[in-house]
């Protein structure tokens, strides 16, 4: 082999080694980044849950009497509007039968 051929083979072999090293670096950097991201996500979840717990402590929950009153009001509105729309539908259907 000539000196020129030896130099090119050395360059080729050196570049292959560099490629291998750079691939290892990329893999290790990726794994480090994923670990950092996972850690940040864990911290975010913990902060979120801590915030939720604090906010739930600030909530004023209704008493039993208030809950009964709200439930009765809700049910009465549902019944009223159910009857209202049913009667309206029956009246409109009756007019359609008379006319057409």
ChimeraX commands (.cxc) that place a marker at each C-alpha (Angstrom):
marker #1 position 0.00,0.00,0.00 radius 0.5
marker #1 position 1.09,3.49,-0.68 radius 0.5
marker #1 position 1.28,6.24,1.89 radius 0.5
marker #1 position -1.77,7.91,0.39 radius 0.5
marker #1 position -3.86,4.75,0.80 radius 0.5
marker #1 position -2.72,4.38,4.40 radius 0.5
marker #1 position -3.79,7.94,5.22 radius 0.5
marker #1 position -7.26,7.43,3.73 radius 0.5
marker #1 position -7.76,4.18,5.64 radius 0.5
marker #1 position -6.70,5.90,8.85 radius 0.5
marker #1 position -9.16,8.71,8.18 radius 0.5
marker #1 position -11.93,6.26,7.42 radius 0.5
marker #1 position -11.27,4.19,10.52 radius 0.5
marker #1 position -11.01,7.34,12.65 radius 0.5
marker #1 position -14.29,8.68,11.31 radius 0.5
marker #1 position -15.99,5.34,12.07 radius 0.5
marker #1 position -14.74,5.53,15.65 radius 0.5
marker #1 position -16.01,9.10,15.90 radius 0.5
marker #1 position -19.40,7.97,14.59 radius 0.5
marker #1 position -19.59,5.24,17.22 radius 0.5
marker #1 position -18.63,7.65,19.98 radius 0.5
marker #1 position -21.09,10.27,18.80 radius 0.5
marker #1 position -23.89,7.66,18.66 radius 0.5
marker #1 position -23.12,6.66,22.24 radius 0.5
marker #1 position -23.15,10.32,23.27 radius 0.5
marker #1 position -26.49,10.83,21.57 radius 0.5
marker #1 position -28.00,7.81,23.29 radius 0.5
marker #1 position -26.69,8.86,26.69 radius 0.5
marker #1 position -27.91,12.44,26.14 radius 0.5
marker #1 position -31.34,11.15,25.13 radius 0.5
marker #1 position -31.59,8.96,28.21 radius 0.5
marker #1 position -30.51,11.86,30.41 radius 0.5
marker #1 position -33.07,14.13,28.75 radius 0.5
marker #1 position -35.86,11.59,29.18 radius 0.5
marker #1 position -34.95,11.20,32.84 radius 0.5
marker #1 position -35.03,14.97,33.28 radius 0.5
marker #1 position -38.38,15.22,31.50 radius 0.5
marker #1 position -39.84,12.38,33.60 radius 0.5
marker #1 position -38.61,14.08,36.76 radius 0.5
marker #1 position -40.14,17.42,35.69 radius 0.5
marker #1 position -43.45,15.72,34.92 radius 0.5
marker #1 position -43.44,14.04,38.32 radius 0.5
marker #1 position -42.78,17.37,40.01 radius 0.5
marker #1 position -45.60,18.99,37.97 radius 0.5
marker #1 position -48.03,16.24,38.99 radius 0.5
marker #1 position -47.08,16.59,42.64 radius 0.5
marker #1 position -47.50,20.38,42.49 radius 0.5
marker #1 position -50.87,19.99,40.78 radius 0.5
marker #1 position -52.11,17.50,43.37 radius 0.5
marker #1 position -50.86,19.72,46.19 radius 0.5
marker #1 position -52.74,22.67,44.67 radius 0.5
marker #1 position -55.90,20.61,44.32 radius 0.5
marker #1 position -55.69,19.57,47.95 radius 0.5
marker #1 position -55.31,23.20,49.07 radius 0.5
marker #1 position -58.26,24.33,46.93 radius 0.5
marker #1 position -60.47,21.50,48.20 radius 0.5
marker #1 position -59.73,22.70,51.72 radius 0.5
marker #1 position -61.02,26.16,50.78 radius 0.5
marker #1 position -64.33,24.83,49.44 radius 0.5
marker #1 position -67.39,25.47,51.55 radius 0.5
marker #1 position -69.44,22.31,51.24 radius 0.5
marker #1 position -73.24,22.61,51.61 radius 0.5
marker #1 position -74.92,21.41,54.77 radius 0.5
marker #1 position -77.43,18.56,54.75 radius 0.5
marker #1 position -80.43,20.94,54.89 radius 0.5
marker #1 position -79.05,23.03,52.02 radius 0.5
marker #1 position -78.41,19.93,49.95 radius 0.5
marker #1 position -81.99,18.74,50.44 radius 0.5
marker #1 position -83.29,22.19,49.47 radius 0.5
marker #1 position -81.15,22.31,46.31 radius 0.5
marker #1 position -82.18,18.77,45.34 radius 0.5
marker #1 position -85.88,19.56,45.72 radius 0.5
marker #1 position -85.47,22.73,43.66 radius 0.5
marker #1 position -83.64,20.85,40.91 radius 0.5
marker #1 position -86.22,18.06,40.75 radius 0.5
marker #1 position -89.13,20.52,40.71 radius 0.5
marker #1 position -87.56,22.44,37.78 radius 0.5
marker #1 position -87.03,19.18,35.88 radius 0.5
marker #1 position -90.64,18.11,36.43 radius 0.5
marker #1 position -92.02,21.56,35.56 radius 0.5
marker #1 position -90.09,21.90,32.30 radius 0.5
marker #1 position -90.75,18.26,31.38 radius 0.5
marker #1 position -94.50,18.85,31.70 radius 0.5
marker #1 position -94.25,22.22,29.93 radius 0.5
marker #1 position -92.54,20.79,26.85 radius 0.5
marker #1 position -94.72,17.65,26.81 radius 0.5
marker #1 position -97.91,19.71,26.91 radius 0.5
marker #1 position -96.54,22.08,24.28 radius 0.5
marker #1 position -95.72,19.16,22.03 radius 0.5
marker #1 position -99.18,17.63,22.51 radius 0.5
marker #1 position -100.89,20.94,21.75 radius 0.5
marker #1 position -98.86,21.44,18.57 radius 0.5
marker #1 position -99.54,17.82,17.50 radius 0.5
marker #1 position -103.29,18.39,18.13 radius 0.5
marker #1 position -103.34,21.50,15.93 radius 0.5
marker #1 position -101.53,19.65,13.17 radius 0.5
marker #1 position -104.15,16.87,13.28 radius 0.5
marker #1 position -106.99,19.41,13.06 radius 0.5
marker #1 position -105.41,21.31,10.20 radius 0.5
marker #1 position -103.90,18.62,8.18 radius 0.5
marker link #1:1,2 radius 0.2
marker link #1:2,3 radius 0.2
marker link #1:3,4 radius 0.2
marker link #1:4,5 radius 0.2
marker link #1:5,6 radius 0.2
marker link #1:6,7 radius 0.2
marker link #1:7,8 radius 0.2
marker link #1:8,9 radius 0.2
marker link #1:9,10 radius 0.2
marker link #1:10,11 radius 0.2
marker link #1:11,12 radius 0.2
marker link #1:12,13 radius 0.2
marker link #1:13,14 radius 0.2
marker link #1:14,15 radius 0.2
marker link #1:15,16 radius 0.2
marker link #1:16,17 radius 0.2
marker link #1:17,18 radius 0.2
marker link #1:18,19 radius 0.2
marker link #1:19,20 radius 0.2
marker link #1:20,21 radius 0.2
marker link #1:21,22 radius 0.2
marker link #1:22,23 radius 0.2
marker link #1:23,24 radius 0.2
marker link #1:24,25 radius 0.2
marker link #1:25,26 radius 0.2
marker link #1:26,27 radius 0.2
marker link #1:27,28 radius 0.2
marker link #1:28,29 radius 0.2
marker link #1:29,30 radius 0.2
marker link #1:30,31 radius 0.2
marker link #1:31,32 radius 0.2
marker link #1:32,33 radius 0.2
marker link #1:33,34 radius 0.2
marker link #1:34,35 radius 0.2
marker link #1:35,36 radius 0.2
marker link #1:36,37 radius 0.2
marker link #1:37,38 radius 0.2
marker link #1:38,39 radius 0.2
marker link #1:39,40 radius 0.2
marker link #1:40,41 radius 0.2
marker link #1:41,42 radius 0.2
marker link #1:42,43 radius 0.2
marker link #1:43,44 radius 0.2
marker link #1:44,45 radius 0.2
marker link #1:45,46 radius 0.2
marker link #1:46,47 radius 0.2
marker link #1:47,48 radius 0.2
marker link #1:48,49 radius 0.2
marker link #1:49,50 radius 0.2
marker link #1:50,51 radius 0.2
marker link #1:51,52 radius 0.2
marker link #1:52,53 radius 0.2
marker link #1:53,54 radius 0.2
marker link #1:54,55 radius 0.2
marker link #1:55,56 radius 0.2
marker link #1:56,57 radius 0.2
marker link #1:57,58 radius 0.2
marker link #1:58,59 radius 0.2
marker link #1:59,60 radius 0.2
marker link #1:60,61 radius 0.2
marker link #1:61,62 radius 0.2
marker link #1:62,63 radius 0.2
marker link #1:63,64 radius 0.2
marker link #1:64,65 radius 0.2
marker link #1:65,66 radius 0.2
marker link #1:66,67 radius 0.2
marker link #1:67,68 radius 0.2
marker link #1:68,69 radius 0.2
marker link #1:69,70 radius 0.2
marker link #1:70,71 radius 0.2
marker link #1:71,72 radius 0.2
marker link #1:72,73 radius 0.2
marker link #1:73,74 radius 0.2
marker link #1:74,75 radius 0.2
marker link #1:75,76 radius 0.2
marker link #1:76,77 radius 0.2
marker link #1:77,78 radius 0.2
marker link #1:78,79 radius 0.2
marker link #1:79,80 radius 0.2
marker link #1:80,81 radius 0.2
marker link #1:81,82 radius 0.2
marker link #1:82,83 radius 0.2
marker link #1:83,84 radius 0.2
marker link #1:84,85 radius 0.2
marker link #1:85,86 radius 0.2
marker link #1:86,87 radius 0.2
marker link #1:87,88 radius 0.2
marker link #1:88,89 radius 0.2
marker link #1:89,90 radius 0.2
marker link #1:90,91 radius 0.2
marker link #1:91,92 radius 0.2
marker link #1:92,93 radius 0.2
marker link #1:93,94 radius 0.2
marker link #1:94,95 radius 0.2
marker link #1:95,96 radius 0.2
marker link #1:96,97 radius 0.2
marker link #1:97,98 radius 0.2
marker link #1:98,99 radius 0.2
marker link #1:99,100 radius 0.2
view
